[in-house]
């Protein structure tokens, strides 16, 4: 599926960071060749990314020339900030509260002085992440900075043991900071019913087959301009079934609301433009996969 924000004239913060990293590495390589092999390269850190100059560095999508685009920054949106936060240790150190507050239902808050963000966020070190929406419309308006909440919860959802860790990020004076952790279980979440269903859907192939709508609506980009938009029989699902997110998944809560009868799971690639949508609908027979789109 084409990302709703992918048609911008400028590349995303991800591309900016990659381009900037490449240029920095090239410059350092040239300096090392001039000065001999004993020269130690300087660390390329978020202190550089967090400066005014590098916050406004952009990369033209057509010719990859580096240009200055005033007004752009790593805090322009939470998604932009999160990408850099996950990939740079210095930024994680600078933007993480110390001590961090741990909240648990039925217990007093605890202040953690020894906290390892590298370990905590290692569940996002794979090829993709997931976000859950109540409908497609919520996804389409995502990225509107004026509408974006000043508090965002990044969730680590463990489908194996039914636990959720909520990482709370707050925007203060135009900058995002990681400030608290809240431990919860599926029973504490409004998507409890869906999580119970999906935990089985992603691990039990027989149950998955029975939980696919018949017919199933599919929209597949096959390389042609039109692609494929139609329906298939439920028993055809496994002939092209993609990798279904399982184990530990993520959710970025930016004020989405859920009716209890529909969940749209977006699977997004970290290093590519991959987008997949799995739409689940609850009817009289329970939850079913009713639409797949890539």
N, C-alpha and C positions, 0 to 999 in steps of 0.2 A: 504494500500500500504506500502511496506517496505521502510523505509527511506533510502536514498542512503548513508547516513553517519552512519547508525545504526549498521553496521557490524564491527565497529572498535573493536580492542582488549580491549581498555580501554573504560570505561563509560564516558559519557559527563560531562561537567561542572555541569549540573543539578544534576547528581548523586553524583559528588564530594561534592557539597554543602550540599546535603541531608545527605550523610554519615558523613561529618564533623560536621553538626549540631547535628546528633544523638550522635556521640562520645562526643561532648562538653556537651550536655545535660546529658549524662550518668555520666560523670566525675563530673559535678556540683551537680548532685543528690547524688552521693556518698559522696562528700565533705559536703553537707548539713546534711546527716545522721550522719557523724562523729562529726560535730560541733554543732548539735542541730537545732531546728526549727527556732531559731532567726537569723540564718545566711541568708543574702540576696544574691541570686545568682548574679554573675557578668553578665553584658549584653554581649550577643554574637553578635558582630557587624561586619560591613564591614571593620573596622580597622584591625581586625584579618584576614579577607579574603584577604585584600589588602596587607598583609605582604608577604615577599618572601617565607616563609615556607608554608603558607596556599595556596598561589598561585600555588604551585607545588605539592599539595596533590592530589593523584589519588586513584581510587577505582577499584580493579580488578573485571572484569565483572563476573568471574566464582565463586570466593570464597569470594568476598566483603572484602578482606583484604586490609587495608590501606597501600599504598606504596608511596615513594617519586619518582616522575617522573620529572626530571629537564627539564625545557623548557616550561612546561605548565603554563598558567596563565589565570586570568579572562579576560585579554585583548588579548588572543590568536586569537580570532575572535570576530566580533561584536555580533554575537548570544550569545557567551559565556558571554561577558560583559553585554549584555542587560538582560539576565536572572538574574544575581546577582544584577544589578542596580534596577530592578523592585521589588526585594524581600528584599532589605536591605536599610533602611532609611539613615544610616550613609554614605554608598557609594553614594547614591543620593545627599546628602548634599555636599560631597567632590568632586563629579564630575559634579556638576551643576554650570554654570556661575552665578555670582551674581554681578550686575543685569543681567537678561536675556534679550536678544534683541527680540522685537516683530516687525515683518515686515508685512506690509499690502499694497496691490497694491493701488497706488494713495495717500498714506499718508507717512509722514516721519517716520523713524524708531523710536520706543518708547522703552525705557529701563525700564523694570519691576523690581522694587526693592522688591516688595512683591509678591512672586511667590510660589505656592504650588504644587510641583511635585507629591505629593501623590494624589491630586485631579486630576491633568492633566492626569496622566497615569492610573487612575482607570478603564478606558475602557478596560484595559488589565488584569483585575482581574478575568475574567471568566475562563472557562475550556479550551478555545482554542484561537488561533489567526490565522489570514489569511495573505497570501502573494500572490501577483499577478505577473505573469510572461508572457512574450510574447510567450514563447514556452517551452517545457519540457527541451530542451537543456540548457536553462539558469538556470534551477533548478539543473541540474546535476553537473554543475561546481561551484555551490554555495559552499562556505566554503573553497575555495582555497585562503589561506591567502595572497599569492603573488599577486593574481589578485584582491583582495578586495580593494574597494575604500577607501580613507582616509576620505571621507565625506559620511554619510549615512542619509537618511531621513526616519524617522518613521512617517507614516501617520495615522491620525485618520479620517476615512471617515464616515461621517454621512449621511446615505442613506435617512433619514427622511427629512432633511432640505437642502441637497445638498451642504454642506460645508466640507472643508478639513482643518485640522490643521497639518502642517508639522513641526515635531520636528527634528531639525538638530543636528547631533552628528558628532564631528570631532575627528580624531585621531592625537594627538600631543605627540611626543617623546614616542611613543609606548603605549599611554594610551588614552582611549576614554573619551570624555567630551560632555555633553549636553550644547549647546551654543546659540541656537536661535529657535524662533517659527515663522512660516510664515502662515498667514491666507489666505485661498483661497476658491474658489467655484468650482463646477464641470466645469463651463465654462472656468476656467483657466487651466484645466488639459487635457492632451492628451487623457485620457480615458473618457472624458465627455460623448461620445456617449454610451459607455459600461455601465457607471454608471447609466445613465438614464434608460437603459434597465433592468439592474440588480435590481435596486430599486423596479421595478414593479414585476420582476420575483420572488423575495423572499417574496412578500407579497400577490400577487394575484394568487391563486391556479389555476384558470381557465386560466389565461395568461401563467402560468408556464406550464401547460399541453400542450398548443398550441406551446410552445417554446422548446419542447423536440424533438430532431431529431427522425425520424421514418425510419429505425430502429436506436436504440441507442446502442452504443458500451459500454459494461460494463466489468470491471475487478474486481472481488470480491474475497478476501481471505476468504475462508470458513472453515479454519482449516486444510484442506488437503494440501499436498505438491504442487499440481498443482493449486488449486483454480478454479475459473470460469473465462473464458475469451471468451466472445461471444457477441451476439447481442440480444436485446429484443425489442418488440414492444413498441411504445411510451406510449400506454395506460397501460403498465405494470410498468411504472416508479413509480407510487404512491403505488405499493404493497410493495416496500422496500425503498421508498424515505427516505434518511437520513435527519438529521436536516440541513437545508440550512442556512448558515450565513445570518443574517438580522440585521436591526437596525444600529448599529455602527460596522464597520469592520476595520481591520488594513491592512496596506501594508508597507513592509520594502523595500525601494528603494535603491538598491545597484548597480545602473547602468543598470537595466533592460531597454530594449527598446520594444516598442509595435508597431506593424504594423497597428493596427486598424481593423484587421480581425481575430485575435485570442487572447484569454486571458485564461491562465491556473490559476485557483484559488486553492491554496493549503491551506487546513484547518489542522492545526497542534495542537495536544493536548499539554497543558503545563506540565501536571504531568504524562503523559503516552506516549507510542509510537504511538498513533493514528495519522494516516495520511490519508487524503482524497483529491482526485483531481477532480475538476470540469473543464472540458474543454469546452469553449464557442467559437463558430466560427460564423463569420458574412458572410452570403451569400446574394443571391438576395432577399430573404424573410426576411432579418434582422438577428438578433442574435439568435442562438439556442444552447442549451446544446447538444453537440455531443459525449461526452465521460464522463463516471464516473468511478473512480477507488479508491479502498480503500486498 
